């Protein structure tokens, strides 16, 4: 998934807060107060309140019974639950999209893989995570099923947050190898093999995350 350039004040603060949560600048448990956030970003309270409501809908912010808003904690269980949901949605989209891939799609996937590898090489895991999501959404988009991509978009920010945790984990090698080998299979027209390899990447990633020190 790729985010468009902000065109409203709400979208500007939404993008900033989402990025700060995903990259860990706003740590789990951080309390978010409308007035304090508004003063920090230089905007009025209204777009800040709207952005925080959107982030709550995305699951990046929890709202307590007393209406206090804080950055959601990530536990091993909810990380694994999220991976299971993303695997279900993305693998379905991948399988549906693969039969419709054209040479233009393959060229786009090759470019995205190169950007992914370069971002990792530069230590920019936030960009790498976003490009990796775009790799998958390119194939899903080829299926023409916009409803599925809409559901993926609802949880992708939380998935990127899990990816950004413990940046020295071997999980990046899992995705790098998975995307490369999947793309090579697509380029040799082994489409069934590509779908199987893509599914295996999620299985390998889940096993890796299960061993990470969340709690």
N, C-alpha and C positions, 0 to 999 in steps of 0.2 A: 504494500500500500504506500502511495506517495501523497503527501499533503500539498495542496495548492498554496501559493503565496497568500498571506492574510489579506482579506479585502474589507474586513470590518474590525472594529475595536474588540469585539468579543472574540473573533477568530485569532486576532493578534495575541491576546492574553492567553487564550486557550492553547495555542501552539507553544507559547513560552512555558506555561505551567506544565503542559504535558511532557515537553522535553526535559524540564528540570526534575520531574518525577521519574521518568524513564532512565535518565542518566545518573540518578542518585543524588543530585544536588539537593533536592527536597527528600529527606530521608523518611522511611516509614515511621508513622506516628507524629510527624510534624503537623501542628495545628495551623489551619489556614483561616485567617480572619479577613473579611472583605476589605475593611479599611486599611489594614496593614499591607495587603497585597496591592491594593489600588495605589497606595503611596509609593510602593516600591517600583511598580511598573509605569507610574505616571498617568494613570487613567482614572476615570470616575468609578464609583462603586458598581453601577449597573452592569457594565460589560464584564466586570470581575465576577459578580454574583452569577451571571449567566454562564460564564466559562466554568466556574466551580461546579455548577449544577450539571453541566455536560460531562465533566470529569467524573462526577459521582455516578452518572448513568453508565460511563465506560468502566466503572469498577476501580478507578485509580484513587478515588477519595471515598472514605466512609463517612456517613453522617450518623452521629450518635443520637440517642433519644432526646438529649438536651439541645440538639441542633448543632453541636460542635462538629466541625469538619476537620478531618485529619487524613494524611496520606496513608493509604491502605498498607497493612503489613503483608508481606509475602511469606507464606509458610510452604513447607515441602508439599503438603497435601493440596493446597490450592494451586501451586505451580504445576503439579502433576495432573490435576483435574483440567487445568487450562490447556496443557499440552495435548491431553486426550481429545478435548473439544477441537483444538486447532488441527490436529491430525485428521479427525473425522471430516471436518469441513474442507481443509486444503487438499487432502488426498482424493476426496470426491471430486472437487473442482479440477484437480490435475487430471484425473482419469477421464472426466468429461471433456476437458479442453484439448488433450493430446491429439485426438483424431482430427482436429480442425486446425492444427498448427501449420503455418505456411513458412516459406523461406524468410519472409520478413519477421515473423515471430522468432524464428531460430536466430536470426541476426540480432534481434533485441535481447534474447536470452544470453547470447555470447557476450554482448556488451555489458549486460548487467552482471554476469559472472566476473568479468574482468574488473568492473568497478568494485565488486564485493571483495575480490582478492586484494586489490590495491588499497582499499579502505582498511582491511585487516593488517596489511603490511605496514600501514602508517599508524596503526594503533587506534584508529577511529572506529570503535565498535558500534557507536550509535548510528553512524552513516551506514556501516556494514549491515546492521540489523534491518534498517529501512530498505536498503537495496535488496537484501535477501527476501524481504516480504514482497517487494515488487517483482522479483523473479517468479514467485509463486502466482501472484495475481495476474501476471501476463498470460500464464497458461490458463488459469481459471477464466480470464476474460475472453479467451478464444472460444470457450464453450457457449458464450452468449447468454449465460445464466446470471443476470445482474442481481437477482434475488439472493443467490448464494454469496456473491461478493459483498453484498450489503451486510449479511450476517457475519462474514469474516471480519469486515471492518469494525464491527461492534466490539470485538475482542482482541484485535491486533495490537493495540497500544499496550495492553497488559502482557501480551506475548513478547513484545519488544522489551518490556521491562524485565521479564525473566531472563531474556538473552543478555541484557546488560549487567546482570548480577555476576559477581566473581569473575572478573574479566580475564583472568589467567586460566580459566577452565579449558579442558581439551574439547569442549563442545564446538568451538569454532572450527577445529579440524574436521569434526563430524559434518558440519554444514558445508565447509569448503570442498571436502572430498565428495560429499553427496551431490552437491550441485554440479561439480565438474563431471562426475561419472554419469549423472542423469542426462546432462547436456550432450555428452559424447554419444550416449545411446540414441538420443533423439536425432543427432546429426548423422548417424548411420542408419536411421529409419527403423531402429529397434524400439518401437513405441511401447510395446507391452513390457519389455525389459526396463524401459525408462520409468514407467509407472511403478513397477516393483521396486526399483532402486530408490525412488522418491519416498515410497512408504517405509523402506528400511531406514532411511535417514531419520524419520520421526521416531522409529523404534529405538535406534541407537541413541538419539538425543534424550529420549525419556529415561533410558537406563542411566545416562550420565547425570541428568538432573536429580535422579533419585539418590545419588551419592553426594550431592552438594550440601554444605552446612547451612541450611536455611534457619533452623530453629535454635 
